[in-house]
Amino acid sequence: MNQHEHPSTPVTHPRISVLMPVYNGEKHLAAAIDSILAQTFREFEFIIAVDRESADRSLEIVDRYASQDTRIIRRLVPRSRIGGNLNYVIPQARGTYIALMEADDLALPNRLQLQFEWMETNPVDICGGAQKLFGGQENLRWFPETHEGIRAELLFSCALHPSCVMMKAEVLQNNLFDPAAYFQDYEYWTRIIHRHQAANMPHIVARVRIHDQQNSAVNEQIIAREQERYGRRHFYQCFPAASDLDYQAYRQVAESRPCATIAQLAAAGRLLVQCGDVPENALRGRMAARWYQTCLRSAALGPEAYTIFTRFAARFGAADSNAWQTLQAACQAGKGAG
């Protein structure tokens, strides 16, 4: 346990409530807790929701920390998925803002300070940030910054991460997690993005651990089914007048599959151009890359696929001559990439 100056009395009026769900989190839990206690921002309460059915030393670890830092509030909660665990303690949060934190990640020391100051001066309800991955891979994970960009990227991936998110408390308290969902992050963000303003700060606020016991790895097939389910809901909320052709084209792009027809490929191009029509160069580049890869996978449709590609690639401003030549040759040969 790191050495901190622990308050002798609890924070009476916390500005931020940090919420951390824990289920069998012994391996990385102490490091995650230390990263919150080491924050430069001090006016917070730290509510740790420990699953009653945790079979390791998670509860013992939390109790040891709670005995030494009065900002920590330990709560035992019934067995549930992570979002369900949080639902038991969200109503108890006293802060103006709620910061989410997972028990295997690390908050950077200035995370709370940066996000608090940013939310105090920007008209958003949900504030995310960038993250650095570690534990098998060491790289920066990109997220769109604007509300429009997050909404567009959510068609394809989670564009907000819990260990990077701070929200207005009233927003989270009025919009709890769906306890029945496995892919609770994706279900939640695709639901809340249509009700409240979100943004990601252009700062790294957390280090996110990659390991083989994460939900996305353990329940991969279930996660894929739920991503399709909630992605469909999100798609039709974004594009209420979309046709079945439009939706099928979207699924081909989202699942990295080739389009079956030229009409479907053209629909995919229209979708990606529309998703990229936001004032974020990085997001536009991401959609342009998806368009290129979709056309490369669909090269078996022949030379007309290349004609369709050039029509929409020009809308992105994409002009990589080598990539274009590769695609043109593939379309001429009628051979799609695997």
C-alpha positions in Angstrom: 0.0 0.0 0.0 1.3 3.4 -0.9 1.8 6.0 1.7 -0.7 8.8 1.6 -1.8 11.6 3.9 -5.1 10.2 5.0 -7.8 12.6 6.1 -8.7 12.3 9.8 -12.3 12.9 9.1 -14.5 12.0 6.1 -15.0 14.6 3.3 -18.2 16.3 4.4 -19.2 17.7 1.0 -17.4 15.7 -1.7 -17.3 17.4 -5.1 -16.7 14.0 -6.7 -17.9 10.5 -5.9 -15.6 7.8 -7.3 -17.4 4.4 -7.8 -15.5 1.2 -8.2 -17.2 -2.2 -8.6 -15.2 -5.3 -7.4 -15.7 -9.0 -8.1 -12.7 -11.3 -7.5 -10.4 -8.3 -8.1 -7.6 -9.3 -5.7 -4.8 -9.4 -8.3 -4.9 -5.7 -9.4 -7.2 -4.1 -6.8 -4.6 -2.5 -4.5 -2.9 -0.8 -7.4 -6.3 0.6 -8.7 -7.2 1.9 -5.2 -3.8 3.5 -4.8 -4.2 5.3 -8.1 -7.3 7.0 -6.8 -5.9 7.8 -3.3 -2.9 9.4 -5.0 -5.1 12.0 -6.9 -4.1 15.6 -6.8 -7.8 16.5 -6.4 -8.7 15.6 -2.7 -12.4 16.5 -2.3 -13.8 13.1 -3.2 -15.5 10.1 -1.6 -14.5 6.7 -2.8 -17.4 4.1 -2.8 -16.2 0.6 -3.5 -18.9 -1.9 -4.2 -17.7 -5.4 -3.3 -19.7 -8.3 -4.7 -20.8 -10.6 -1.8 -19.8 -13.6 -3.8 -16.2 -12.6 -4.4 -14.2 -15.7 -3.5 -10.8 -14.1 -3.1 -9.3 -11.4 -0.8 -11.0 -8.5 -2.4 -13.1 -7.6 0.7 -10.1 -7.9 3.0 -8.1 -5.6 0.8 -10.8 -3.0 0.7 -11.4 -3.1 4.4 -7.7 -2.6 5.1 -7.7 0.5 2.9 -11.0 1.8 4.4 -9.5 1.6 7.9 -6.7 3.9 6.9 -8.5 6.4 4.6 -11.9 7.8 5.7 -12.8 8.8 2.1 -13.3 5.1 1.3 -16.8 3.8 1.8 -17.1 0.0 1.5 -20.4 -1.5 0.4 -21.2 -5.2 0.1 -23.6 -5.7 -2.8 -25.6 -8.8 -4.1 -24.1 -10.8 -7.0 -24.6 -9.1 -10.3 -22.8 -8.0 -13.4 -20.6 -4.9 -13.0 -23.2 -2.3 -13.9 -25.7 -4.1 -11.6 -23.2 -3.8 -8.8 -22.9 -0.1 -9.4 -26.7 0.4 -9.5 -26.8 -0.4 -5.7 -24.4 2.4 -4.8 -25.1 5.1 -7.5 -28.0 6.5 -5.4 -25.7 6.9 -2.4 -23.2 9.1 -4.2 -23.1 12.6 -2.7 -20.8 14.3 -5.2 -21.8 16.7 -7.9 -20.0 14.4 -10.3 -19.5 10.7 -10.4 -16.2 9.2 -11.7 -16.3 5.6 -12.7 -13.2 3.4 -12.1 -12.6 -0.3 -12.8 -10.7 -2.5 -10.3 -8.0 -3.5 -12.7 -7.1 -0.1 -14.2 -5.0 2.8 -13.0 -6.0 6.5 -12.9 -3.4 9.0 -13.7 -2.7 11.3 -10.7 -4.3 14.3 -12.2 -7.3 12.5 -13.7 -10.0 13.9 -11.3 -8.5 17.4 -11.3 -8.5 17.6 -15.1 -12.0 16.2 -15.5 -13.5 18.3 -12.7 -12.1 21.5 -14.1 -13.1 20.6 -17.6 -16.7 19.8 -16.6 -17.0 23.0 -14.6 -16.2 25.0 -17.8 -17.8 22.9 -20.6 -21.5 22.3 -21.2 -21.4 18.5 -21.2 -23.0 15.8 -19.1 -20.4 13.0 -19.7 -16.7 13.6 -19.8 -14.3 10.9 -21.0 -10.7 11.0 -22.0 -7.9 9.1 -23.7 -6.2 6.0 -22.3 -3.0 4.2 -22.5 -3.2 0.4 -22.7 -0.8 -1.8 -20.8 -0.4 -5.5 -20.0 0.4 -7.2 -23.3 0.2 -4.2 -25.5 1.4 -0.6 -24.8 -0.3 1.9 -27.0 -2.6 4.9 -26.9 -6.3 4.1 -27.5 -8.0 6.7 -29.7 -11.4 8.1 -28.9 -13.4 10.8 -30.8 -13.6 14.1 -28.8 -17.0 15.6 -29.9 -20.5 14.5 -29.1 -21.2 13.9 -32.8 -18.0 12.0 -33.2 -18.7 9.7 -30.2 -22.2 9.0 -31.5 -20.8 8.1 -34.9 -18.0 5.9 -33.6 -20.4 4.1 -31.3 -21.8 2.4 -34.4 -18.6 0.5 -34.5 -17.0 0.4 -31.1 -17.2 1.6 -27.5 -16.1 5.3 -27.8 -16.1 5.9 -24.0 -14.3 3.8 -21.3 -15.6 3.5 -17.7 -12.2 4.2 -16.1 -12.0 7.4 -18.1 -15.5 8.7 -17.5 -16.8 11.4 -15.2 -20.5 12.3 -15.3 -22.9 14.6 -13.7 -24.3 12.6 -10.8 -27.9 13.4 -11.6 -27.5 12.0 -15.1 -26.2 8.6 -13.8 -28.7 8.5 -11.0 -31.5 9.0 -13.4 -30.1 6.5 -16.0 -28.9 3.3 -14.3 -27.1 0.4 -16.0 -29.1 -2.4 -17.5 -28.3 -5.3 -15.1 -29.4 -7.9 -17.7 -26.8 -6.8 -20.3 -23.4 -8.6 -20.6 -21.9 -5.8 -22.7 -23.1 -3.2 -20.3 -20.7 -0.4 -21.4 -21.9 -0.6 -25.0 -25.6 -0.9 -24.0 -25.2 2.1 -21.7 -23.3 4.4 -24.0 -25.5 3.7 -27.0 -28.6 4.5 -24.9 -27.3 7.6 -23.0 -25.7 9.3 -26.0 -29.2 10.1 -27.4 -30.2 11.8 -24.2 -27.1 13.7 -22.9 -24.1 15.5 -24.2 -20.8 13.7 -24.1 -17.2 14.5 -25.0 -13.8 13.0 -24.6 -11.0 15.2 -23.3 -7.8 15.3 -25.4 -5.8 14.1 -22.4 -4.7 10.7 -21.2 -6.5 10.2 -17.9 -6.1 6.4 -17.2 -4.0 3.4 -17.9 -6.2 0.5 -18.9 -5.0 -3.0 -18.3 -5.4 -5.7 -20.9 -5.7 -9.3 -19.6 -7.4 -12.6 -20.4 -10.1 -12.4 -17.7 -11.8 -9.3 -19.0 -15.5 -9.6 -19.9 -14.8 -9.1 -23.6 -12.4 -12.1 -23.6 -14.4 -14.4 -21.3 -17.8 -13.8 -22.9 -16.6 -13.1 -26.5 -19.6 -14.7 -28.3 -22.2 -13.2 -26.0 -20.5 -9.8 -26.4 -20.6 -10.1 -30.2 -24.4 -10.9 -30.1 -25.1 -8.0 -27.8 -23.0 -5.6 -29.8 -25.2 -6.4 -32.8 -28.4 -6.0 -30.7 -27.5 -2.7 -29.2 -25.8 -1.5 -32.4 -29.0 -2.1 -34.3 -30.9 0.0 -31.7 -28.3 2.8 -32.0 -28.2 2.6 -35.8 -31.9 3.3 -36.2 -31.8 6.0 -33.6 -29.1 7.7 -35.6 -30.8 7.0 -39.0 -34.5 6.6 -38.4 -35.3 6.6 -42.1 -32.7 4.0 -43.0 -33.8 1.1 -45.2 -33.0 -2.6 -44.7 -30.3 -2.2 -47.3 -28.7 0.5 -45.3 -28.8 -1.6 -42.2 -27.3 -4.6 -43.9 -24.5 -2.5 -45.3 -23.8 -1.1 -41.8 -23.5 -4.7 -40.4 -21.1 -5.7 -43.1 -18.8 -2.7 -42.2 -19.2 -3.2 -38.4 -18.4 -6.9 -38.6 -15.5 -6.5 -41.1 -17.2 -8.5 -43.8 -17.4 -8.0 -47.6 -20.5 -6.4 -49.1 -22.6 -8.9 -51.1 -23.7 -6.5 -53.9 -22.7 -3.2 -55.5 -25.9 -1.6 -54.1 -24.9 -2.7 -50.6 -21.3 -1.4 -51.1 -22.7 2.0 -52.2 -25.0 2.1 -49.1 -21.9 1.4 -47.0 -20.1 4.3 -48.6 -23.0 6.7 -48.0 -23.1 5.6 -44.3 -19.4 6.1 -43.7 -19.3 9.5 -45.4 -22.2 10.6 -43.3 -20.5 9.3 -40.1 -17.3 11.1 -41.1 -19.1 14.4 -41.6 -18.1 15.9 -38.3 -15.4 18.5 -37.4 -12.8 15.8 -36.4 -10.0 15.0 -38.7 -9.1 11.8 -36.8 -12.7 10.5 -37.0 -12.9 11.3 -40.7 -9.7 9.4 -41.2 -11.1 6.4 -39.2 -14.2 6.3 -41.4 -12.1 6.7 -44.6 -10.0 3.7 -43.4 -13.1 1.6 -42.8 -14.3 2.5 -46.3 -11.0 1.4 -47.9 -11.0 -1.9 -46.0 -14.6 -2.6 -46.8 -14.0 -2.1 -50.5 -10.8 -4.2 -50.4 -12.8 -7.0 -48.8 -15.5 -6.5 -51.4 -13.1 -6.5 -54.4 -14.7 -9.7 -55.7 -17.5 -7.5 -56.9 -15.2 -6.5 -59.7 -14.2 -3.2 -61.4 -17.4 -1.5 -60.5 -16.4 -1.8 -56.8 -13.4 0.4 -57.5 -15.6 3.0 -59.2 -17.9 3.1 -56.2 -14.8 3.4 -53.9 -13.4 6.4 -55.8 -16.8 8.2 -55.7 -16.9 8.1 -51.9 -13.2 8.3 -51.2 -13.1 11.7 -52.8 -15.7 12.8 -50.2 -13.2 11.9 -47.4 -10.3 13.7 -49.2 -8.5 10.3 -49.2 -5.7 10.2 -51.8 -3.2 7.4 -51.0 -2.1 6.5 -54.5 -0.4 3.2 -53.5 -3.5 2.1 -51.6 -5.7 3.1 -54.5 -3.6 1.1 -56.9 -3.7 -1.9 -54.7 -7.5 -1.7 -54.5 -7.9 -1.2 -58.2 -5.7 -4.2 -59.0 -7.8 -6.3 -56.6 -11.0 -5.2 -58.2 -9.7 -5.8 -61.7 -8.8 -9.4 -60.6 -12.0 -9.8 -58.7 -10.2 -11.0 -55.6 -11.4 -9.6 -52.2 -9.1 -9.5 -49.2 -9.8 -12.0 -46.5 
